[in-house]
């Protein structure tokens, strides 16, 4: 089964380097509207996708990825995995070890 990789960061962070084939779910709107707009982007990107499709999410430090993971689960997605952040967590460890790399 195909999977989808979501980058839950700002457009500036994404442009500085992202995982190959990742889809940006921007989190740059005003703070009080941030998650409302992000939730709408998630609905749009995931529309029509099977609820059991593997979905991987990551951000800068893992916080936004965790929040997006919870949103996706509330939408009914059953196979959502947070990779953490590019600066902290397992993803950061893999980046430092050269297991994965960012593209611009």
N, C-alpha and C positions, 0 to 999 in steps of 0.2 A: 504494500500500500504506500502511496505517495505521502510525504509529510510536508509541513510548512514551517518556516523559520521566521519568527517575528522579532524585530528589533524595536524595543520600547524605549526610544530615546528621542532627543531633539534632532531636527534636521542638521544642525551644526555638528552634533556628536556623530551622527551617521556619516556625514561627509568626511569627517576626520579619519574614519576607518570603520568598516563593518564586516560581518561575516559574509562570505560569498552566498548569493541567492537569498539573502534575507530581505524581508519586506519591512519597510519603515512604518511604524505606528507612532506618529509624532506626539510628543508630550510638551509642546511649547506654548499652548494658549495661556491666558491669564490663570494664575493659580486656583482661583475659585471655580473655574470651569474646566480645569485640566482633565479630570477623570470623566466628566460628562462627554467631552469631545473625544477622548481616547476610546471610551466605550462605544461611541458611534462609529469610529474607524474600525474597531474590532468587529462590530456587527457587519459592516460593509465588506471587509476583507474575508470574513468567514462565512458570508452568506452562501448557502447552497453546498458548503463543504460537509462531508460526512461527519457526524458527531464523534465517531471513533477514529478519525484521522489523527495521526500523531502531530501535535503542535508543540514546537519548542520556542520558548521565549527567553530573551535576555535583555539586559539594560547596562547601565554603567556600574552599579554596585550591587544589584540584585533586588532592591526594594520595589522598583517599578515592575520588574519581571514577576515578582511574587504577586503583586496586586493584579497584574494582567492575567496571571494564571487563575486567580480566584474569579475574576470576571468571566473568563472563558468557561470555567466550570459552572458558574451560574447560568451561562447560556446553554449548558447541556453537553459541552465537550468533555469526553471521558478520558482522553489520553493527552493530557497537557503536562509538559515538563519544563520547569524553570531551570535554565542553565546558569542562573546567577548573573554576575556582571563581568564586564571586560576588565574591571579594576579589582574586583574581590570575588572570591569563591572558586569553584572548580573551573569555570571558563577562563578566569584570569590565570589560574595555574597552568591550564593547557596552552594558553597564549604564551606565557613565559617559557614553557618547555618546548615550544615550537610544534606542538601537536596540531594546532590550528593557527591560522593567521588571518589578519584583517586585510580587506582590499579597500581601495579608495575609488 
